[in-house]
Structure formats: structure tokens, C-alpha cells
Amino acid sequence: MRAAVYKGDSVVAVEHVPTPEIGPGELLVRVEACGVCHTDLKKIEYNLLAPPRIYGHETAGVVARVGRGVYQFAPGDRVVVFHHIPCSDCFYCRKKLYAQCPVYKKVGVTAGFEPAGGGFSQYVRVMDWIVRRGVEKIPEGVSFDRASFVEPVNTCLKAVTQCAPQAGDVALILGQGPIGLIFTMLMRRTGARVIATDTIPSRRELSRRCGADRALDPRTEDVGALVAEMSEGRGADLVVLATAVPGLVEQAVRFSRPGAKILLFAQTSDKEKIELSGASICVGERLIFGCYSASIDLQKEAAGLVFSGELPVELLVSHRLPLANVLSAFDLALHPNAESLKIILEPQRWTE
């Protein structure tokens, strides 16, 4: 099969690799769509993990083969696959900090080499503990494009749940890329009033369609003044950082009220540093916290939001590219323009 193989030194090349073999309790899934996620792109750009690996984890496809003892799935089933599932029994699972569970950290989906998700390939092997609890069937009539959003929607839903916004709260969402727009959709459902920022006009327009009360260009419009106007001068009740542009954490503190919650969602690299006044957190009683990856507790809810169409995630898809164009897909995701938003790779389609 063909796969986009990370070679090290920020290099990815499309190569022929063996189609994975599966064992008892496992699945072989033919990948029909895999979203390009910035988490994987950071691992490639910053060489965070040793090569070779095949990345990609927003995976939707068709069951091609089932291992001995698998009865809940059959060849031909349309499925989405989570690449992390916790043990549900360790210290961190009991605290519901699933992303810190040692089993969760062990990736359970691979296209070969060290497991890394594998969705940027034509087939993936889904290991037994993922098959048991981390695979969801796609209903008839739901496209693979839409289904590939189940995992990223889960991660955002987990974060919004931890933020616990109240109806009427002023929520400031910095960045309206695909993740920021999902946050806007989810935050609107809570009754919060959403102010969004982005430098790309088409993203601001889409943000309004997704539920933002106001969407501003932070380079030319006074975000602080609008936040003050909507909050009776206090500042935002909640700030979500859906992009990792330098200086945004400091901006989030400046635009938030005392006692506000500030969620770091896009700050996933050790190379990203933050410098803040201690008093702005201590004296201001602000809570800065992180949220990472998906929650098994929200798996069914996230799938339902996507499959039902309640969240119009297909509005976010700007490009559907064949595997041969994987480097163009990565470049579009890393250097967005007025037309680019969510990039979907279709590994079964080799060329345009």
C-alpha cells in the first residue's frame, strides 16, 4: 500500500510499505478520509518523535478485515477510529485525566513502524483494546469527510465541558481555524456570547455563521474595547486559545476579567514558552489550564453531534486531496490562505 512516511528532519515522503497484518481481536480498516491535524504537523515540523512513523489520526474508513474473536464489526462496516483509549482503572483514569493514562499514551492504531495513528496511509491496523472501545460505526448517509471530525470534535467538547461556561458568559475564542470554529459551534450551544478573532476575512465570516456574536480582525479592530462593552467593563469570563501564535496567552490575560478561566488548547510543543506576571494570575485569581486529546466519556456524544449534523462541520472542509498531494496538504494547513481551512486526505484516491 501507499503511505506518507515521516523520515526525520521534518521530511515526509510517500512510499510503498507493507499493508499491516492483523491479529486476534484486531481490525484492518481501509482509510477513506483522514483530517490533517496540527498536532501531527508539529510532531513532523519539530521532530518530536523518532522516525520512521506514519501519522494521521482523524480517521474514517471501511472495515476490510476482522481478526479472530471480533464479532461486533464485519467487513464493509463504515467506521471512525480513535487512536487512544484509556485503561479506565489507573490513578489518572480514576481522576478522569484520561490523556495521562499510560495505556492511553500507548497509540493503538498503526500503518506500520512505531504506532502513530497511521491515517495518512491506505490501510490501518486497529489493535484489540481500541477495537473493544474506540471504534464507532458511521450511520448510512454520513460522509467520510464528516465522520472524520468525530475525534477533533471530541477533543473540543472535552475542553468546553471543563470550561463549564454559563449562559450569558462572554467567551473570547482566539483563532478561527478548524478547531477554533468547532469551539465557536460548541460554545454557542451553551448559551455563551462568543467573540472570535482571526486575521483571515473568510474565517471571520464563517465564524459568524457558526455562532459567533462578533468576529474581529485583531490587527485592525479593538478586541479589548468590544470585550469590555459586552462584559460591562469586566473582561471576558472565558478565553480559549485555539491557535499557538506567540503572545496570545499574554493577550488572553489582558482581555479577561479577574477570576476568569483561560484555556490553552493549541500549546502542544515544549518549544512554546510563556512569560506572565505572577500577580495577573495570583492577585487576579485567574485560572489558566490545559486540555489535551479526547475523552472516552464523551465519545458517543461527540459522534452524535457530528453524525446528526447538529454541528455543521462539513462547512469547514476546504480541500480534499489525494495521498500523492500530502505535502501540499501539509503546506496548506501550516500556511493557510483565504481559501484554505480543513484539509482532508483521501488515501484511496492517488491523484486528482
N, C-alpha and C positions, 0 to 999 in steps of 0.2 A: 504494500500500500504506500501511498504518498503521505508525507508528514512534514511539518515545519519544525526543524530540529534546531534548538539553541546550541551553538557550538562553543560558546565562551567569547569573551572580549566583545560583547554586545552584538554578536553575529548570529543571524538565523538563516538557515538555508533549507529549501525544500528538497527532500531526498526520498529515495525508496528505502523503506525499512520493513522488517517482517511484520505481518499482521499478528497482533497479540494472540497467544494461546490462552484459553481459559481453563480453570479447574472446577472442581465441585463447588456448587453454591454461587458461581460467578456468571456474569453476562458478557457477551460481546455485543457492543452497540455500534451500529453504523451511524456516524455523525452526519447529520443533515444541516445543522446550523450551530455555530458557536460564536457568541459575542466576544468582541475584543475588549478586555478589561485592563484598566491602568495598573492594577496590582501586578498582573503578569508583565506588562511593559516595563514597570520599574525593576522587576527582577532581571529582565533582559538588559535594560539600559545601565543599571548599576552593578550587574554581575553578582547578584546577591546569593545565588546558589550555584554549586558546581555543575558544569556541563558533563555530558550531554543530557538534555531534557526536552520534552515536548510539552509545552504549556497549553493553556486553554481550559477554562472550567465552567463557562456558561453554556452547557452542552445540552442539545436536544437531538434526538435521533430515533432510530428504529432498532429494536432487538433483532440481531442477526443470528444469535446462537445462545442457548442456555446450557449451563452446566448441570451435572447430575445433582439432583435434590432441589432444583429450583422449580417450584410449582405455581408461584404467583405471577410469573411472566412467561410469555411464549414468543417464539419468532414472529415478527410482524407487529408486535406491540410498539406503539409510539410512546416515547418516554423522555423525561428530563432526569438528569443525573446530578446529584450533589457529590462533590469530591471529598468532603469532610463529614464525618458523622461521629459524635462523641460516644463514650462508653456508657454514660449515664450513671456510673457508680463511684467515680473517684471523688476526691475532695472538691475539685473545681466543678464537676458536674452537679454535685450536691448544692453548690453555691450558684448554679446556673451560669457559670462562666465557661460555657462550652468550648470556646475558642482556645482556652488554656488547658484543656484536657489532653493528656499525652496521646490518647487514641485519636482524638480529633486532629491533632497536629500531624498524624501519620496519613498522608494522602492515599486514598483508596481507589483512585482511577488513574489508569496509565495507558499510553500508547506505545510503551517501550522505554527502556532506560529507567532511571530513578523516577518513581511516580511523581507527576507534576500536573495532573489534570488531563492532559492528552487531547483536548478538544480540537487543537489545530492539526488534526490528522483525520484520516478517513474512517478509522475504527478505534474504539477504546475498549479496554478490559476493565470491567467493573467488579471489584473484589467483594467477597462474600458479606462482610459487615455493612458495606454500602448497599448491596442488593437487599438486605433484610430491612433497612430502614431509610435509605437515602435515594430511592428511585420513585418517581411519581408518573403515573400514566397520563398521557395527554388526551383530552377528550376529542372526539371527532369534531371537525370544523375549526379547530385551533391550529394555526400555522406554526411551523417550527420556529420561525422568527419570533413570534410572540412567546412561545413556550420557553425560549432561551432566556427570557427575562425573569424566570421564577427565582433563580439564585440571587441575582442582584436586588430584586425587589425584597427578598427575604432579609438581606443584609440591611437595607434601609428601614424596613419595617421594625427590625430588631432595635435599631438606633432610635427611631421615633418612639417606640414603646418605652425605652429607657429615658428619653427626654420627658415623657408624660406631659405634653402640652395641654393646657386648659383652654376651653372655648374662650375666644376673645384675646388670648395672648398674642403679642407681636413676635413673630418668628422671622428672623433675618437669615436668609439662605445665601451664602456667598458661593457663587459658581452655579451656572445652569447648563452644564454638560449633561450627559445622560443620567448620572447619579443625582445631580442637583435637581433635575426635573422630576425624577422619581420622588425625591424628598418633597418637592413642591406639591405633587399629587397627594402624597400621604399626609402631609401636614395640613393641607386644606380639609381633608376628611375629618380632622379632629376639631374643626371649628376655629383654629388659629387664623389670625390675619397674617398673610405672608408677604414679606418684602424680599424680592430676589435681586441679585446683581449679576451682571455678566457684561463683557465687553463686546460681544457679538450680537448685532441687532436681531438676527433671525432667532437666536436663542431667547432673547428677551420677549419677543413676540410669542413664541411657543410657550414660554413660562406663563404668560397671561392666560393662554388657552388651557394650561394645565392647572390653573387655580390661583396664581399669584395676584394679590390685590394691586401691587405695583412692581414693575421690573425696571431697574435703573442701570445706566452705564456708570460704573464707579469712577471713571476717568473724567467725566464731564458733568455729572449730576451730584448733588449734595445728599449723600446717603444718610449722613448723621442728622441732617435737618428733617428729612422725611421720617426717620425713626422717632425723633423727638416729637414731631407733630402727631404721629399715630399713637404715641405712648404717654401723652400728657407730660412730655419732657423728661420722663424717667430713663428711657433707653429700652432696648429690646429685652423681652423676657427670656428669649432663647436665640442663640446664634448657632447655625450649622455651617461648618467649613467643608464644603463639597468639592473643594479644589485645594491644591497644595502650593499656591503661589506664595512666595516669600512675603512676609509682612502681614498676612491676613489674620494671624492669631492676635497680634497686637491691635489690629483694626477691630476684631471681634470684641476685645475687651473695651475698647474705646466706645463702641456703639451700644454696649449692653448696660443694663441697669445694675445697681448693687443687688446681689443675690441671684443674678441671672445664671442660667446654665449655658455653657459653651462646649459644643460637641466637636471634637476633632475626628473627622471621618476619613480624610484623604491623606493624612500624615503617616504614611506607612513605611518610610525609609529612615534608617538610622542617620542618614546624611542630612536630614532636615532638622535644623536647630531653631529653637525658640528662645527669645530673651524678653522677659516681662518684669515689670515692677512687682515685687512681692506684696506691697501694700494694695495694689489693684486687685489682688486675689484675697489676701487676708482681711484687710480692713473693709474692702468692698464685698466680702463674703460671697464671691463668685465661685461657682463650681465648674472647673474645667475637667472634662473626662473624655475618654476614647471609647469607641465601639468598633469591633472588628469582626468580619465574617458573619456567617449565618447562624440562626438558632433553630434547632430541631423542633422546639416547642411551637414555632411559627410556620413550619413547613407547609402544613395543609392550608393555613390562612393565606400565606403568600401565593401558593398555587391557585387558590380560589380567586384571589384578586386579579391575577393575570388571566386565567382561563376564562373567567366570566366576562372579561372586557371592562370591568369596573374601573381599572386603571388603563387608560388608552396608550399602552406602552408602544404600540406599533407606530405611533406618531413620531417616536424618537429614532426610528431606523432611517438613516440617510443613504447608506451604501450596503449592497450585498455583493461580496466579491468572491471569486473562486480562489482556491488554495494557491494557485500559481501567483496570485497578486497579494500574497501575505505581507510582503514588505511595504507595498502601497497602503494596505490596510493599517499597518502599524504607524506609518508616517502620517496618515490622515488622523489617526487617533491622538498622536503626540503633538501634531501641529494643526489644530482644527482651523477650518476656514468658514466662510459664511454658509456653505452648503453642507459641511460635514457634521455629523452628530454621532449616533450609534453605528458602529461598523460591525456587520455580521459576515463571518466567513462561512462559505458553503463548500466543505471539503469534497463533496461528491461531484461538484462542478469544477473541472480542471481549468477551463479557460472561459473567457467571456463568450 
